[in-house]
Amino acid sequence: MVSLTLSARQSYLPSTFQQRKLWKIEALRSSEDLQSAKEAWHKVFIDHDPYRVAFTEQISQHTVFYPTTPCGLTEPQYQAVIQAAKNSGDSGFVLLANDWDKPVGGRHKAWWCAFPSYKQYQKLLTVPCEHALYSIHGHWGVLTSDARHALVGGDPLFIQAIQRTYPMWQKDLRALRSTWKGQLDSAWVHRISPINRTPVTESE
């Protein structure tokens, strides 16, 4: 096994993640790996409901991607997340199926992803394909949905990086509101919209 070279910030990874194989994608199977992944998930998310702002208090900013693909992020959305994650000092992310806490026989639900290509990411997505991508440090997270939107949350610098590398984020918000305008079950759109937030600037 070849050890990954970790930066000072990355040295705070849980011990089970401090030495990973140099594979782009690695299934998390041991109880220790899965426990570390779930502990990090709980730092980012309250639950796996993408129809409300499902982030913990430490995730202070969020935005919305729309539309995503039927089974995950589009390539520009994915690449924006990867770039923002790298800027945050991460060496990869955890991908966890949204139904990770429900017993489903024969389907794997958790992976360590060392920033795989978009095509490699797509190959991980199976039906049902709603999932979370998040930092093992608990600094940021993305939650996808079957309504083809995704919640993207992090600290101000992470969201600033998302807005810089994915300038369509405002257009996405307008499109989401337009698509669901006037529909009886559209209250969730208002709940998840960062209505009172303006683009994060360098001074914030």
Secondary structure, DSSP 8 states (H G I E B T S, - for coil): -------TTGGGS-GGGSS--S-SEEE--SHHHHHHHHHHHHHHBS-S-TTS--B-TT--EEEEE-S-BTTB--HHHHHHHHHHHHHTT-S-EEEEETTTTS--TT---EEEESS--HHHHHHH--SS--EEEE-TTSSEEEEE-TTS-EEEEE-HHHHHHHHHH-TTHHHHHHHHHHHHTT-TT-HHHHHHS-TT-----TT-
